[in-house]
Amino acid sequence: MVDERTLREGLARTLERTGLAGLGTPHHGKVRDSYVGRGRRVIVTTDRLSAFDRVLTTLPFKGQVLNGCAAFWFERTKAAVPNHVLAVPDPCAMVVTECELIPVEMVVRAYLTGSTSTSIWVRYEQGDRLYCGHPLPDGLCKHQRLERPLVTPTTKAAAGAHDALASREQLIAMGACDAKTFDAMAELALTLFRIGTEHCAKNGLLLVDTKYEFGRRRDGTIVAIDEVHTPDSSRFWVAETYDRQIAEGGDPDALDKEYVRRWYAARGFRGDGEPPALPDEVRIEAARRYIDAFERITGSTFVPDLGEPIARLHHNLAKWAD
């Protein structure tokens, strides 16, 4: 685990934004900055923290953790589910094949949990018993494991807009994708989730829920894109303390950004209005949890790169520049 002094050093040098010349047309998302040209995309994962569909702050070394986790999972799952990765030339960057985005986020959930207004638990607590087309029985408890993992998709919103829950039928009706494409993505998503669940169980983690994004290569192949099973896209709980925490009426020990979501929710912020400033102590603790997740998932020690990130990116991505 990274020591306190290093984490505090990292607070002062987080990668908040990039402006890298010669890599292609820039596109800025909530967390990732992309540069598109010559049939490929350079994805730079920044340290920005997005929650409630908005960017709230930065966390030290978050981009390195996410990029490293994504690279690990893409390599581990490529035999079962093809993906877009070409190279990983920098701790924060990945070079991938440019794909046509399918504008649907395939969310897979194995537990009745969440703190956002669209989460399955919040909707269930409000009385909803039909979630993204899936009927739910009465009498379920918060954080309870579902009978089986559910595919609960959302629309893929443009920057600044909110993703919207939808059923398979609704997505097809609105033209987000056709039935064949949806079913193919659902099958791939459940395959990734099964692989992730089995691997995490061996490492003392519960893979609670996650989101996947897919795109089409030029030959029409549907491939996994963006990220897979990172602490941003997924919720992880510590398996050994789960039963005790539930029995005591508490929340499971989380190794993802749910820690930050809970901090905001406890102060009445769920995405509307002006968010309270996140204290440095909370940012450091969140970074610790991201790093802990990385080490448990990959089985390797996280070694942060302490160099100036923009200079390092320029150097490591030079061969991909015009």
C-alpha positions as CSV (number, residue, x, y, z in Angstrom):
1,M,0.0,0.0,0.0
2,V,1.2,3.5,-0.8
3,D,2.3,5.4,2.3
4,E,0.6,8.6,3.7
5,R,3.4,10.9,2.6
6,T,3.3,9.8,-1.0
7,L,-0.5,10.1,-1.1
8,R,-0.2,13.7,0.2
9,E,2.5,14.4,-2.4
10,G,0.1,13.1,-5.0
11,L,-2.6,15.6,-4.0
12,A,-0.4,18.4,-5.4
13,R,0.2,16.8,-8.8
14,T,-3.0,15.2,-9.8
15,L,-3.7,15.0,-13.6
16,E,-6.8,17.1,-14.0
17,R,-6.7,17.9,-17.7
18,T,-4.6,17.3,-20.8
19,G,-3.8,19.2,-24.0
20,L,-1.6,16.9,-25.9
21,A,-0.7,18.1,-29.5
22,G,-0.2,15.8,-32.5
23,L,-2.3,12.9,-31.2
24,G,-5.5,13.6,-33.1
25,T,-8.8,15.4,-32.5
26,P,-9.4,15.8,-28.7
27,H,-12.5,14.6,-27.0
28,H,-12.9,15.3,-23.2
29,G,-15.2,13.0,-21.1
30,K,-15.9,13.1,-17.4
31,V,-12.7,11.1,-16.6
32,R,-10.9,10.3,-19.8
33,D,-9.4,12.6,-22.5
34,S,-9.2,11.0,-25.9
35,Y,-7.3,11.9,-29.1
36,V,-8.6,10.4,-32.3
37,G,-6.8,10.0,-35.6
38,R,-5.6,7.5,-38.2
39,G,-8.1,4.8,-37.1
40,R,-6.9,4.7,-33.5
41,R,-7.7,6.5,-30.3
42,V,-5.3,7.5,-27.5
43,I,-7.2,7.4,-24.2
44,V,-5.6,9.3,-21.3
45,T,-7.2,8.4,-17.9
46,T,-7.0,11.5,-15.7
47,D,-7.3,11.8,-11.9
48,R,-10.8,13.4,-12.2
49,L,-13.5,11.9,-10.0
50,S,-16.9,11.6,-11.5
51,A,-20.0,10.8,-9.4
52,F,-23.7,11.6,-9.8
53,D,-22.9,12.2,-13.5
54,R,-20.6,15.2,-12.8
55,V,-16.9,15.8,-12.1
56,L,-16.4,16.6,-8.4
57,T,-12.6,16.6,-7.7
58,T,-9.4,14.7,-8.3
59,L,-7.8,11.9,-6.4
60,P,-4.1,11.2,-6.3
61,F,-2.9,8.4,-8.7
62,K,-6.5,7.5,-9.6
63,G,-5.8,7.6,-13.4
64,Q,-2.8,5.2,-12.9
65,V,-5.0,2.8,-10.9
66,L,-7.8,2.9,-13.4
67,N,-5.6,2.5,-16.5
68,G,-3.7,-0.4,-14.8
69,C,-6.9,-2.2,-13.7
70,A,-8.4,-1.8,-17.2
71,A,-5.3,-3.1,-18.9
72,F,-5.2,-6.1,-16.5
73,W,-8.8,-7.0,-17.2
74,F,-8.7,-6.5,-21.0
75,E,-5.7,-8.8,-21.1
76,R,-7.4,-11.4,-18.9
77,T,-10.7,-11.5,-20.7
78,K,-9.6,-11.0,-24.4
79,A,-10.0,-14.7,-25.2
80,A,-13.6,-14.7,-24.1
81,V,-14.6,-11.2,-25.1
82,P,-12.6,-9.2,-27.8
83,N,-11.6,-5.7,-26.9
84,H,-10.1,-2.6,-28.5
85,V,-6.6,-2.4,-26.9
86,L,-3.5,-2.0,-29.1
87,A,-0.9,-0.8,-26.6
88,V,-0.4,0.6,-23.0
89,P,2.5,3.0,-23.4
90,D,2.0,5.0,-20.2
91,P,0.7,4.5,-16.6
92,C,-2.3,6.7,-17.5
93,A,-2.7,6.0,-21.3
94,M,-3.9,3.3,-23.6
95,V,-3.9,3.2,-27.4
96,V,-6.9,1.5,-28.9
97,T,-8.6,0.8,-32.2
98,E,-11.2,3.4,-33.0
99,C,-14.6,1.9,-32.9
100,E,-18.2,3.0,-33.5
101,L,-19.7,3.5,-30.1
102,I,-23.0,1.7,-29.4
103,P,-24.8,4.3,-27.2
104,V,-25.9,1.9,-24.4
105,E,-24.2,1.2,-21.1
106,M,-24.7,-2.4,-20.1
107,V,-24.9,-2.4,-16.3
108,V,-24.9,-5.7,-14.6
109,R,-26.0,-5.9,-10.9
110,A,-25.7,-8.8,-8.5
111,Y,-26.8,-7.0,-5.3
112,L,-29.6,-4.7,-4.2
113,T,-27.6,-1.7,-3.4
114,G,-26.6,1.9,-4.4
115,S,-27.0,5.5,-3.2
116,T,-27.8,7.5,-6.4
117,S,-31.3,8.4,-7.4
118,T,-31.2,5.8,-10.2
119,S,-29.7,2.9,-8.2
120,I,-31.6,-0.3,-7.8
121,W,-31.8,0.0,-4.0
122,V,-33.0,3.6,-4.0
123,R,-35.7,2.8,-6.5
124,Y,-36.7,-0.4,-4.6
125,E,-36.9,1.5,-1.3
126,Q,-39.2,4.1,-3.0
127,G,-41.6,1.2,-3.9
128,D,-40.5,0.4,-7.5
129,R,-40.8,-3.4,-8.2
130,L,-40.0,-3.2,-11.9
131,Y,-36.4,-2.2,-12.6
132,C,-35.2,-1.9,-16.2
133,G,-37.8,-4.5,-17.2
134,H,-36.9,-6.9,-14.3
135,P,-39.7,-7.7,-11.7
136,L,-38.4,-7.6,-8.1
137,P,-40.2,-9.4,-5.2
138,D,-41.2,-7.7,-2.0
139,G,-39.3,-8.3,1.2
140,L,-35.7,-7.7,-0.1
141,C,-33.1,-6.0,2.1
142,K,-30.5,-3.4,1.3
143,H,-27.2,-4.9,0.1
144,Q,-28.9,-8.3,-0.4
145,R,-27.6,-10.6,-3.1
146,L,-30.0,-10.9,-6.0
147,E,-31.2,-14.3,-7.2
148,R,-29.1,-13.9,-10.3
149,P,-27.1,-11.0,-12.0
150,L,-29.4,-8.6,-13.9
151,V,-28.6,-6.7,-17.0
152,T,-30.0,-3.2,-16.3
153,P,-28.9,-0.9,-19.1
154,T,-28.9,2.8,-19.4
155,T,-28.7,5.2,-22.3
156,K,-25.2,6.6,-22.9
157,A,-25.7,10.3,-22.4
158,A,-23.6,13.1,-23.9
159,A,-21.2,15.1,-21.7
160,G,-23.2,17.2,-19.2
161,A,-26.3,15.1,-19.5
162,H,-27.6,12.2,-17.3
163,D,-27.7,8.6,-18.3
164,A,-31.3,7.2,-18.2
165,L,-32.5,3.8,-17.0
166,A,-34.1,1.8,-19.7
167,S,-35.3,-1.7,-20.4
168,R,-34.3,-3.8,-23.4
169,E,-37.6,-3.0,-25.1
170,Q,-37.3,0.7,-24.5
171,L,-33.7,0.9,-25.9
172,I,-34.7,-0.9,-29.0
173,A,-37.8,1.3,-29.4
174,M,-35.8,4.5,-29.1
175,G,-33.3,3.3,-31.7
176,A,-30.3,3.0,-29.4
177,C,-29.6,-0.4,-30.8
178,D,-31.5,-3.3,-32.5
179,A,-32.5,-6.5,-30.7
180,K,-29.7,-8.6,-32.2
181,T,-27.1,-6.1,-31.0
182,F,-28.6,-5.7,-27.5
183,D,-28.7,-9.5,-27.0
184,A,-25.1,-9.9,-28.2
185,M,-24.0,-7.1,-25.8
186,A,-25.9,-8.7,-22.9
187,E,-24.3,-12.0,-23.5
188,L,-20.8,-10.4,-23.6
189,A,-21.6,-8.4,-20.5
190,L,-22.7,-11.5,-18.5
191,T,-19.6,-13.3,-19.7
192,L,-17.3,-10.5,-18.4
193,F,-19.3,-10.4,-15.2
194,R,-18.9,-14.1,-14.6
195,I,-15.1,-14.0,-15.3
196,G,-14.8,-11.0,-13.0
197,T,-16.9,-12.5,-10.2
198,E,-14.9,-15.7,-10.2
199,H,-11.5,-13.9,-10.2
200,C,-12.6,-11.5,-7.5
201,A,-13.9,-14.3,-5.3
202,K,-10.4,-15.9,-5.3
203,N,-9.0,-12.6,-4.1
204,G,-11.4,-11.9,-1.3
205,L,-13.7,-9.5,-3.2
206,L,-17.3,-9.4,-4.2
207,L,-18.0,-7.9,-7.6
208,V,-21.2,-6.2,-6.8
209,D,-22.1,-4.4,-10.0
210,T,-20.4,-2.8,-13.0
211,K,-21.0,-1.1,-16.3
212,Y,-19.7,-2.1,-19.7
213,E,-19.5,-0.2,-22.9
214,F,-19.2,-1.8,-26.4
215,G,-18.3,-0.6,-29.9
216,R,-18.0,-2.0,-33.4
217,R,-14.8,-2.4,-35.2
218,R,-14.7,-1.8,-38.9
219,D,-15.3,-5.5,-39.6
220,G,-18.6,-5.3,-37.6
221,T,-17.2,-7.2,-34.5
222,I,-18.7,-6.0,-31.2
223,V,-15.9,-5.4,-28.7
224,A,-15.5,-4.2,-25.2
225,I,-14.2,-0.6,-25.0
226,D,-13.5,2.1,-22.4
227,E,-12.8,0.1,-19.2
228,V,-13.6,-3.2,-17.5
229,H,-13.9,-3.9,-13.8
230,T,-12.2,-0.8,-12.5
231,P,-13.0,0.9,-9.1
232,D,-14.8,3.6,-11.2
233,S,-17.0,1.4,-13.3
234,S,-17.5,-1.3,-10.7
235,R,-18.5,-1.7,-7.1
236,F,-16.3,-4.0,-5.0
237,W,-16.9,-5.2,-1.4
238,V,-14.6,-7.0,1.0
239,A,-15.9,-10.6,1.1
240,E,-14.7,-11.5,4.6
241,T,-16.5,-8.6,6.4
242,Y,-19.7,-8.7,4.2
243,D,-21.8,-11.0,6.4
244,R,-20.9,-9.2,9.7
245,Q,-21.6,-5.7,8.3
246,I,-25.0,-6.8,7.0
247,A,-25.9,-8.5,10.3
248,E,-25.0,-5.4,12.2
249,G,-27.1,-3.2,9.9
250,G,-24.0,-1.5,8.4
251,D,-22.7,-0.9,4.9
252,P,-20.3,-3.4,3.3
253,D,-16.6,-2.3,3.2
254,A,-16.3,-0.8,-0.2
255,L,-13.2,-0.5,-2.4
256,D,-14.5,1.9,-5.0
257,K,-16.0,5.4,-5.4
258,E,-19.1,4.4,-3.4
259,Y,-17.1,5.6,-0.4
260,V,-17.2,9.1,-1.9
261,R,-20.8,8.8,-3.0
262,R,-21.8,7.9,0.6
263,W,-19.9,10.9,2.0
264,Y,-21.8,13.2,-0.3
265,A,-25.2,11.4,0.3
266,A,-24.7,11.8,4.1
267,R,-24.5,15.5,3.6
268,G,-27.6,15.6,1.5
269,F,-26.0,15.8,-2.0
270,R,-27.2,13.3,-4.6
271,G,-26.3,15.3,-7.7
272,D,-28.5,18.4,-7.7
273,G,-27.2,21.8,-6.7
274,E,-23.7,22.8,-5.6
275,P,-21.7,19.9,-4.1
276,P,-19.8,20.4,-0.9
277,A,-16.0,20.6,-1.2
278,L,-14.4,17.2,-0.6
279,P,-11.8,17.5,2.2
280,D,-8.2,16.3,1.5
281,E,-8.6,13.5,4.1
282,V,-11.5,12.1,2.2
283,R,-9.6,12.3,-1.1
284,I,-6.7,10.5,0.5
285,E,-8.9,7.7,1.9
286,A,-10.7,7.3,-1.4
287,A,-7.3,7.0,-3.1
288,R,-6.3,4.3,-0.6
289,R,-9.4,2.3,-1.4
290,Y,-8.7,2.6,-5.2
291,I,-5.1,1.4,-4.6
292,D,-6.3,-1.4,-2.3
293,A,-8.7,-2.6,-5.0
294,F,-5.9,-2.5,-7.6
295,E,-3.6,-4.7,-5.5
296,R,-6.3,-7.2,-4.5
297,I,-7.5,-7.5,-8.1
298,T,-4.2,-7.8,-9.9
299,G,-2.2,-9.5,-7.1
300,S,0.6,-7.0,-7.6
301,T,1.9,-4.1,-5.6
302,F,0.8,-0.6,-6.9
303,V,3.9,1.5,-7.6
304,P,2.9,5.1,-8.4
305,D,4.8,7.1,-11.0
306,L,5.6,10.3,-9.2
307,G,6.9,12.2,-12.3
308,E,5.2,15.3,-13.7
309,P,2.4,13.6,-15.6
310,I,2.1,15.9,-18.7
311,A,5.8,15.7,-19.5
312,R,5.8,11.9,-19.0
313,L,2.7,11.6,-21.3
314,H,4.4,13.7,-24.0
315,H,7.5,11.4,-23.9
316,N,5.7,8.1,-23.8
317,L,3.1,9.0,-26.5
318,A,5.7,10.5,-28.9
319,K,5.6,7.6,-31.3
320,W,1.8,7.9,-31.7
321,A,2.0,11.7,-32.5
322,D,1.9,13.1,-36.0
